[in-house]
Amino acid sequence: MAGDQMKTCTKCNQVKSTEDYHVDRSKSTGLHSHCVDCRRKHMLAAYPSYYARRGRELLRSRYQTDEKYREKQKQKSRSRKAQ
């Protein structure tokens, strides 16, 4: 799409150039409905909490299934308590 075309962001309702939108081939316009700035704000707000939660789940799962990892973590805990 040419940069001189305009599109309204459905998040902030500002009219911006089509260059301010990510490509999304599944959409009829070929562009995402939210501008780059709004998507960036959303990603920064949403994903740190997702990855933190997912990381905890992975560690919990590993602790339950990996005996060597579990023993290593217990040793770390014991050494911290001894200090």
VENBEL-V100069 format. One record per residue. N is the residue number from 1. RES is the residue in one small letter. PHI is phi in degrees with one decimal (none if undefined). PSI is psi as a letter, one per 30 degrees, with the letter a starting at -180 (* if undefined). D_CENTER is the distance of its C-alpha to the mean C-alpha in whole Angstrom. Layout:
n->{N | N}
res->{RES | RES}
phi->{PHI | PHI}
psi->{PSI | PSI}
d_center->{D_CENTER | D_CENTER}
This chain:
n->{1 | 2 | 3 | 4 | 5 | 6 | 7 | 8 | 9 | 10 | 11 | 12 | 13 | 14 | 15 | 16 | 17 | 18 | 19 | 20 | 21 | 22 | 23 | 24 | 25 | 26 | 27 | 28 | 29 | 30 | 31 | 32 | 33 | 34 | 35 | 36 | 37 | 38 | 39 | 40 | 41 | 42 | 43 | 44 | 45 | 46 | 47 | 48 | 49 | 50 | 51 | 52 | 53 | 54 | 55 | 56 | 57 | 58 | 59 | 60 | 61 | 62 | 63 | 64 | 65 | 66 | 67 | 68 | 69 | 70 | 71 | 72 | 73 | 74 | 75 | 76 | 77 | 78 | 79 | 80 | 81 | 82 | 83}
res->{m | a | g | d | q | m | k | t | c | t | k | c | n | q | v | k | s | t | e | d | y | h | v | d | r | s | k | s | t | g | l | h | s | h | c | v | d | c | r | r | k | h | m | l | a | a | y | p | s | y | y | a | r | r | g | r | e | l | l | r | s | r | y | q | t | d | e | k | y | r | e | k | q | k | q | k | s | r | s | r | k | a | q}
phi->{none | -76.3 | -71.4 | -84.4 | -81.8 | -119.5 | -149.1 | -96.7 | -72.0 | -78.2 | -91.8 | -100.4 | 60.3 | -97.2 | -86.5 | -133.9 | -64.4 | -65.4 | -70.0 | -91.0 | -129.9 | -76.6 | -73.5 | -142.3 | -67.4 | -79.3 | -89.9 | -65.3 | -83.0 | 83.8 | -129.6 | -66.5 | -78.3 | -103.5 | -68.9 | -58.3 | -62.3 | -67.0 | -65.1 | -61.9 | -60.2 | -63.7 | -62.4 | -65.1 | -78.7 | -87.3 | -76.5 | -57.3 | -69.0 | -64.4 | -68.3 | -64.4 | -65.1 | -64.7 | -62.1 | -62.4 | -63.6 | -65.4 | -64.8 | -62.2 | -64.2 | -64.7 | -60.7 | -75.8 | -105.7 | -107.2 | -65.4 | -63.3 | -62.5 | -61.6 | -64.6 | -61.7 | -67.4 | -64.3 | -62.8 | -60.8 | -64.6 | -62.8 | -68.5 | -67.9 | -67.7 | -71.4 | -77.0}
psi->{k | l | f | f | l | l | k | k | k | f | e | f | g | k | k | l | l | f | f | g | k | l | k | j | f | f | l | e | f | g | l | l | f | k | l | e | e | e | e | e | e | e | e | e | e | e | e | e | e | e | e | e | e | e | e | e | e | e | e | e | e | e | e | f | f | j | e | e | e | e | e | e | e | e | e | e | e | e | e | e | e | f | *}
d_center->{27 | 29 | 28 | 31 | 29 | 28 | 25 | 24 | 21 | 20 | 18 | 20 | 23 | 24 | 26 | 24 | 25 | 24 | 23 | 20 | 18 | 16 | 18 | 18 | 21 | 20 | 21 | 25 | 25 | 22 | 20 | 17 | 18 | 16 | 17 | 15 | 15 | 14 | 11 | 10 | 11 | 9 | 5 | 7 | 8 | 6 | 3 | 6 | 8 | 6 | 7 | 10 | 11 | 11 | 13 | 15 | 16 | 16 | 19 | 21 | 21 | 22 | 25 | 26 | 27 | 27 | 31 | 31 | 27 | 29 | 32 | 30 | 28 | 31 | 33 | 31 | 31 | 35 | 35 | 33 | 35 | 38 | 37}
